[in-house]
Amino acid sequence: MLLLKAIEAGDDIMVGITSDEMAEKQRGYKVNSFEERKEAVERFMKAHGAKYNIVMIKDPCGRNDKFGTAADEAYDVIVVSPETKAMAEKINEARVKKGNKPMQVVQIPCYLAEDQKPISSKRVRRGVIDEEGRVKGEKKSA
C-alpha cells in the first residue's frame, strides 16, 4: 500500500529500503536480505510502470550513501505508515532547521486482517496471516 500511494503521489519515486542491520535491529528478528526486498520492490514498481530509484537506508533519519539524507534532499512528499509517521515528522523538523522546505507527509491507513488485527510483515513471517490478511490455519465455515 505504501508503494501504491507513492506511485499515486509522485512521478519520480525514491524508495528507501532499510539495510539488513537496521531492519533486524528495529524489528528484533531476521528479515529477508536487502537484495531480496529490493528485488520484490523492483518487480512491483516495474509491474506498475513507475519511475523509481531505490536506496539503502542505514539509519532512521534516512541516511544513505548515494543521496545524503532525507533532511538534505529536495524531496516533496514522504509516504508513511502509522508506525513511521513520527520519524517523518522528525525528518521534517531537521529539514526546517537546515532551511529546507518540509515534505508533505502522506499517511496510509492501518489495514486490518480477517481477525481485525493489523496486517504486518511480522505476522506474515510468523505464519499467523498470509500477505492478503487471511488468517492461516483456521477452517472456514460454509
QUIGIRA-V629584 format. One record per residue. N is the residue number from 1. RES is the residue in three letters. SS is DSSP state (H for helix, E for strand, L for the rest). D_FIRST is the distance of its C-alpha to the first C-alpha in whole Angstrom. Layout:
n->[N	N]
res->[RES	RES]
ss->[SS	SS]
d_first->[D_FIRST	D_FIRST]
//
This chain:
n->[1	2	3	4	5	6	7	8	9	10	11	12	13	14	15	16	17	18	19	20	21	22	23	24	25	26	27	28	29	30	31	32	33	34	35	36	37	38	39	40	41	42	43	44	45	46	47	48	49	50	51	52	53	54	55	56	57	58	59	60	61	62	63	64	65	66	67	68	69	70	71	72	73	74	75	76	77	78	79	80	81	82	83	84	85	86	87	88	89	90	91	92	93	94	95	96	97	98	99	100	101	102	103	104	105	106	107	108	109	110	111	112	113	114	115	116	117	118	119	120	121	122	123	124	125	126	127	128	129	130	131	132	133	134	135	136	137	138	139	140	141	142]
res->[MET	LEU	LEU	LEU	LYS	ALA	ILE	GLU	ALA	GLY	ASP	ASP	ILE	MET	VAL	GLY	ILE	THR	SER	ASP	GLU	MET	ALA	GLU	LYS	GLN	ARG	GLY	TYR	LYS	VAL	ASN	SER	PHE	GLU	GLU	ARG	LYS	GLU	ALA	VAL	GLU	ARG	PHE	MET	LYS	ALA	HIS	GLY	ALA	LYS	TYR	ASN	ILE	VAL	MET	ILE	LYS	ASP	PRO	CYS	GLY	ARG	ASN	ASP	LYS	PHE	GLY	THR	ALA	ALA	ASP	GLU	ALA	TYR	ASP	VAL	ILE	VAL	VAL	SER	PRO	GLU	THR	LYS	ALA	MET	ALA	GLU	LYS	ILE	ASN	GLU	ALA	ARG	VAL	LYS	LYS	GLY	ASN	LYS	PRO	MET	GLN	VAL	VAL	GLN	ILE	PRO	CYS	TYR	LEU	ALA	GLU	ASP	GLN	LYS	PRO	ILE	SER	SER	LYS	ARG	VAL	ARG	ARG	GLY	VAL	ILE	ASP	GLU	GLU	GLY	ARG	VAL	LYS	GLY	GLU	LYS	LYS	SER	ALA]
ss->[L	H	H	H	H	H	H	H	H	L	L	E	E	E	E	E	E	E	L	H	H	H	H	H	H	H	H	L	L	L	L	L	L	H	H	H	H	H	H	H	H	H	H	H	H	H	H	L	L	L	E	E	E	E	E	E	E	L	L	L	L	L	L	E	L	L	L	E	L	L	L	L	L	L	L	L	E	E	E	E	L	L	L	L	H	H	H	H	H	H	H	H	H	H	H	H	H	L	L	L	L	L	L	E	E	E	E	L	L	L	L	E	L	L	L	L	L	E	L	L	H	H	H	H	H	L	L	L	E	L	L	L	L	L	E	L	L	L	L	L	L	L]
d_first->[0	4	5	5	6	9	10	10	12	14	17	17	14	15	13	15	15	17	21	22	24	22	19	22	23	21	20	23	23	23	19	19	21	19	20	19	15	16	17	14	12	15	15	11	12	15	14	13	16	14	17	16	18	17	19	20	19	23	22	20	21	20	23	23	26	26	24	26	24	21	24	26	24	23	20	19	15	13	10	10	9	12	14	14	15	18	18	17	20	22	22	22	26	26	26	28	31	31	31	28	26	23	19	17	15	12	10	7	9	10	9	12	14	17	19	17	16	13	11	12	13	16	16	15	18	20	20	20	17	15	12	11	13	16	19	21	25	26	28	27	30	30]
//
